[in-house]
Amino acid sequence: YFCVIFYPILGAVLILLLGWIIALAIAAGVKTLLAKINLNQKINQSASGMSGDIERVISRIVFWFILIIAVVASLNVLNLTAVSAPFANMVDQVLVFIPNLIAAIAVGLVGWLVATLVRSALTGALAKTQLDEKLSHDVGVAPLSQNIAEIIYWLILLLFLPMVLSILGLTGLLLPVQNMLTEA
């Protein structure tokens, strides 16, 4: 009698413990990998002085996703499918959404790369002209070439935004952005 009741509980606890250890290890690996590519610094630099720890956020998301999978497995060992079914459904939906998320990130990175390259080229090209010396110093404002380059940078990112929103299926956010770009 005790074996019939005790072994599933022991199995569920072992699966949960093993899932927790695996989640910790993979989350630490993800955070280390993101730290090696200096993701925080790159995002903070491109966001003009904003500070945040995106590496930590991504590693926490990975940790909790893997831990939820372990919880589903341990609940299934205990034959508590009524409790584990919503979690399993959530995991299925996330796994189906991951390719769209990867595609949206790729399009967003391409947009960011194009915007950054255009901003650098435009800043360099406008720095060679006498535009800044003639206009900025007399009026006492920031260099005009830098302002023009920043405007073009954000405009290019805005042009890539509908593609990212469309890939993610966020039509509620996509329609106002498309209407704004159409009117502009």
C-alpha positions in Angstrom: 0.0 0.0 0.0 2.8 2.4 0.9 4.7 1.6 -2.3 1.7 2.4 -4.4 1.3 5.8 -2.8 4.9 6.6 -2.0 6.6 5.9 -5.3 4.6 8.4 -7.4 5.1 11.1 -4.8 8.9 10.3 -4.7 9.0 10.3 -8.5 7.2 13.6 -8.7 9.5 15.2 -6.1 12.6 13.9 -8.0 11.3 15.2 -11.3 10.6 18.6 -9.7 14.0 18.7 -8.1 15.8 17.6 -11.3 13.8 20.1 -13.3 14.7 22.9 -10.9 18.4 22.0 -11.2 18.2 21.8 -15.0 16.3 25.2 -15.1 19.0 26.8 -12.9 21.8 25.4 -15.0 20.3 26.4 -18.3 19.2 29.9 -17.1 22.8 30.5 -15.8 24.2 29.3 -19.2 21.8 31.7 -21.0 22.8 34.6 -18.8 26.5 33.8 -19.3 26.1 33.6 -23.1 24.2 36.9 -23.2 26.8 38.5 -20.9 29.6 37.4 -23.3 27.9 39.1 -26.2 27.4 42.3 -24.0 23.7 42.4 -24.7 23.0 44.8 -21.8 25.6 47.3 -23.0 24.5 47.1 -26.6 20.8 47.7 -25.8 21.6 50.4 -23.3 23.8 52.2 -25.8 21.2 52.0 -28.6 18.4 53.1 -26.2 20.2 56.4 -25.5 21.0 56.2 -21.9 18.3 53.8 -20.7 19.5 51.2 -18.2 18.1 47.8 -17.8 19.2 44.2 -17.2 17.7 42.4 -20.2 20.2 39.5 -19.6 18.6 38.8 -16.2 15.1 39.1 -17.6 15.7 36.6 -20.4 17.5 34.2 -18.1 14.5 34.4 -15.6 12.0 33.7 -18.4 14.1 30.6 -19.5 14.3 29.5 -15.8 10.5 29.7 -15.2 9.6 28.1 -18.5 11.7 25.1 -17.8 10.5 24.9 -14.2 6.8 25.0 -15.5 7.7 22.0 -17.7 9.1 20.2 -14.7 5.9 21.0 -12.7 3.7 19.6 -15.5 5.8 16.4 -15.6 5.6 16.0 -11.9 1.8 16.6 -11.8 1.4 14.0 -14.6 3.4 11.4 -12.6 0.9 12.0 -9.8 -2.0 11.6 -12.3 -3.2 15.1 -11.7 -4.0 15.8 -15.3 -6.8 18.2 -14.4 -4.2 20.4 -12.7 -1.4 20.0 -15.2 -3.6 20.4 -18.4 -3.7 24.2 -18.2 0.1 24.4 -17.7 0.7 21.9 -20.5 -1.6 24.0 -22.8 0.4 27.1 -21.9 3.7 25.3 -22.7 2.3 24.1 -26.0 1.2 27.7 -27.0 4.6 29.1 -26.0 6.4 26.4 -28.1 4.1 27.2 -31.1 4.8 30.9 -30.7 8.6 30.6 -30.4 9.3 30.5 -34.2 7.2 33.7 -34.6 9.2 35.3 -31.8 12.5 34.3 -33.3 11.4 35.7 -36.7 10.2 38.9 -35.1 13.5 39.3 -33.2 15.4 38.6 -36.5 13.4 41.3 -38.3 13.8 43.7 -35.4 17.6 43.1 -35.4 17.8 43.7 -39.2 15.8 46.9 -38.7 18.1 48.0 -35.9 21.2 47.2 -37.9 20.0 49.1 -41.0 19.0 52.1 -38.8 22.3 52.1 -37.0 24.3 51.8 -40.2 22.3 54.6 -41.8 22.7 56.8 -38.7 26.4 56.3 -38.7 26.8 56.9 -42.4 24.6 60.0 -42.3 26.4 61.4 -39.3 29.7 60.9 -41.0 28.5 62.4 -44.3 26.9 65.4 -42.6 29.9 66.0 -40.4 32.0 66.6 -43.6 29.8 69.5 -44.6 29.8 72.9 -43.1 26.2 72.6 -42.0 26.9 72.2 -38.3 29.3 75.1 -38.1 27.0 77.5 -39.9 23.8 76.7 -38.1 24.5 75.1 -34.8 27.1 77.4 -33.4 25.3 80.6 -34.3 22.0 79.5 -32.7 23.6 77.5 -29.8 21.8 74.2 -30.3 23.0 70.6 -30.6 24.7 69.7 -33.9 22.1 69.6 -36.7 23.8 66.5 -38.3 23.3 64.5 -35.1 19.6 65.5 -34.9 19.0 64.6 -38.5 20.7 61.3 -38.1 18.7 60.5 -35.0 15.4 61.4 -36.8 16.3 59.1 -39.7 17.3 56.3 -37.2 14.0 56.4 -35.5 12.1 56.7 -38.7 13.7 53.5 -40.1 12.9 51.7 -36.8 9.3 52.9 -37.2 9.2 51.5 -40.7 10.3 48.0 -39.4 7.8 48.1 -36.6 4.7 47.0 -38.7 6.7 43.9 -39.9 7.6 42.9 -36.4 4.0 43.5 -35.1 2.6 41.5 -38.1 4.9 38.5 -37.4 3.9 38.5 -33.7 0.2 38.7 -34.7 -0.4 41.9 -32.7 -3.1 43.3 -35.0 -4.5 45.6 -32.3 -1.2 47.4 -32.2 -0.4 47.0 -35.9 -3.5 48.8 -37.3 -2.8 52.2 -35.6 0.9 52.1 -36.7 0.0 51.2 -40.3 -2.6 54.0 -40.3 0.0 56.5 -39.0 2.6 55.5 -41.6 0.0 55.6 -44.4 -1.0 59.1 -43.4 2.6 60.2 -43.1 
